[in-house]
Amino acid sequence: MNDADRGIIRNRKWASQIKIFSGLRFGKITPTDIDGFLDFDNRIFIFIEIKKGAAMPPYGQRLALERLCDACEKSGKSSLVLIASHEADGDIDAANLPVIQVRHHGEWRKPNRLITVRQGIDDFLSWAKKAQK
């Protein structure tokens, strides 16, 4: 695969298959998914969750994202969760979606300005690299 093809779905048929996790229920616990994950040299972790419209992650998924981000931070990794929103019925350009919530340093907050997922990642990378020096 060449660099131009990275991040592109190679097999739409497989990508559209629904994963059924009903056999993986443990009391009230069932698996959750994460729409995107970036690992920058095992020092900076970014998790991305994309929701339709104004929807927010359900309680269990939100809790999983919180715990994952917070545990990474406690282990010395700079970590961030971005919740983004879309209105598309077709393909979704994740980089250009607006960020509606951010998790960092143990708290959720709304961005203080309109930012895209790409801008949020670029801003965080810039901050994290300075903070790690």
Secondary structure as a PSIPRED ss2 file (coil, helix, strand):
# PSIPRED VFORMAT (PSIPRED V4.0)

   1 M C   1.000  0.000  0.000
   2 N C   1.000  0.000  0.000
   3 D H   0.000  1.000  0.000
   4 A H   0.000  1.000  0.000
   5 D H   0.000  1.000  0.000
   6 R C   1.000  0.000  0.000
   7 G C   1.000  0.000  0.000
   8 I C   1.000  0.000  0.000
   9 I C   1.000  0.000  0.000
  10 R C   1.000  0.000  0.000
  11 N C   1.000  0.000  0.000
  12 R H   0.000  1.000  0.000
  13 K H   0.000  1.000  0.000
  14 W H   0.000  1.000  0.000
  15 A H   0.000  1.000  0.000
  16 S C   1.000  0.000  0.000
  17 Q C   1.000  0.000  0.000
  18 I C   1.000  0.000  0.000
  19 K C   1.000  0.000  0.000
  20 I C   1.000  0.000  0.000
  21 F C   1.000  0.000  0.000
  22 S H   0.000  1.000  0.000
  23 G H   0.000  1.000  0.000
  24 L H   0.000  1.000  0.000
  25 R C   1.000  0.000  0.000
  26 F E   0.000  0.000  1.000
  27 G C   1.000  0.000  0.000
  28 K C   1.000  0.000  0.000
  29 I E   0.000  0.000  1.000
  30 T C   1.000  0.000  0.000
  31 P C   1.000  0.000  0.000
  32 T C   1.000  0.000  0.000
  33 D C   1.000  0.000  0.000
  34 I C   1.000  0.000  0.000
  35 D C   1.000  0.000  0.000
  36 G E   0.000  0.000  1.000
  37 F E   0.000  0.000  1.000
  38 L E   0.000  0.000  1.000
  39 D E   0.000  0.000  1.000
  40 F E   0.000  0.000  1.000
  41 D C   1.000  0.000  0.000
  42 N C   1.000  0.000  0.000
  43 R C   1.000  0.000  0.000
  44 I E   0.000  0.000  1.000
  45 F E   0.000  0.000  1.000
  46 I E   0.000  0.000  1.000
  47 F E   0.000  0.000  1.000
  48 I E   0.000  0.000  1.000
  49 E E   0.000  0.000  1.000
  50 I E   0.000  0.000  1.000
  51 K E   0.000  0.000  1.000
  52 K E   0.000  0.000  1.000
  53 G C   1.000  0.000  0.000
  54 A C   1.000  0.000  0.000
  55 A C   1.000  0.000  0.000
  56 M C   1.000  0.000  0.000
  57 P C   1.000  0.000  0.000
  58 P C   1.000  0.000  0.000
  59 Y H   0.000  1.000  0.000
  60 G H   0.000  1.000  0.000
  61 Q H   0.000  1.000  0.000
  62 R H   0.000  1.000  0.000
  63 L H   0.000  1.000  0.000
  64 A H   0.000  1.000  0.000
  65 L H   0.000  1.000  0.000
  66 E H   0.000  1.000  0.000
  67 R H   0.000  1.000  0.000
  68 L H   0.000  1.000  0.000
  69 C H   0.000  1.000  0.000
  70 D H   0.000  1.000  0.000
  71 A H   0.000  1.000  0.000
  72 C H   0.000  1.000  0.000
  73 E H   0.000  1.000  0.000
  74 K H   0.000  1.000  0.000
  75 S C   1.000  0.000  0.000
  76 G C   1.000  0.000  0.000
  77 K C   1.000  0.000  0.000
  78 S E   0.000  0.000  1.000
  79 S E   0.000  0.000  1.000
  80 L E   0.000  0.000  1.000
  81 V E   0.000  0.000  1.000
  82 L E   0.000  0.000  1.000
  83 I E   0.000  0.000  1.000
  84 A E   0.000  0.000  1.000
  85 S E   0.000  0.000  1.000
  86 H E   0.000  0.000  1.000
  87 E C   1.000  0.000  0.000
  88 A C   1.000  0.000  0.000
  89 D C   1.000  0.000  0.000
  90 G C   1.000  0.000  0.000
  91 D C   1.000  0.000  0.000
  92 I C   1.000  0.000  0.000
  93 D C   1.000  0.000  0.000
  94 A H   0.000  1.000  0.000
  95 A H   0.000  1.000  0.000
  96 N H   0.000  1.000  0.000
  97 L C   1.000  0.000  0.000
  98 P E   0.000  0.000  1.000
  99 V E   0.000  0.000  1.000
 100 I E   0.000  0.000  1.000
 101 Q E   0.000  0.000  1.000
 102 V E   0.000  0.000  1.000
 103 R E   0.000  0.000  1.000
 104 H E   0.000  0.000  1.000
 105 H C   1.000  0.000  0.000
 106 G C   1.000  0.000  0.000
 107 E E   0.000  0.000  1.000
 108 W E   0.000  0.000  1.000
 109 R E   0.000  0.000  1.000
 110 K C   1.000  0.000  0.000
 111 P C   1.000  0.000  0.000
 112 N C   1.000  0.000  0.000
 113 R C   1.000  0.000  0.000
 114 L C   1.000  0.000  0.000
 115 I C   1.000  0.000  0.000
 116 T E   0.000  0.000  1.000
 117 V H   0.000  1.000  0.000
 118 R H   0.000  1.000  0.000
 119 Q H   0.000  1.000  0.000
 120 G H   0.000  1.000  0.000
 121 I H   0.000  1.000  0.000
 122 D H   0.000  1.000  0.000
 123 D H   0.000  1.000  0.000
 124 F H   0.000  1.000  0.000
 125 L H   0.000  1.000  0.000
 126 S H   0.000  1.000  0.000
 127 W H   0.000  1.000  0.000
 128 A H   0.000  1.000  0.000
 129 K H   0.000  1.000  0.000
 130 K H   0.000  1.000  0.000
 131 A H   0.000  1.000  0.000
 132 Q C   1.000  0.000  0.000
 133 K C   1.000  0.000  0.000
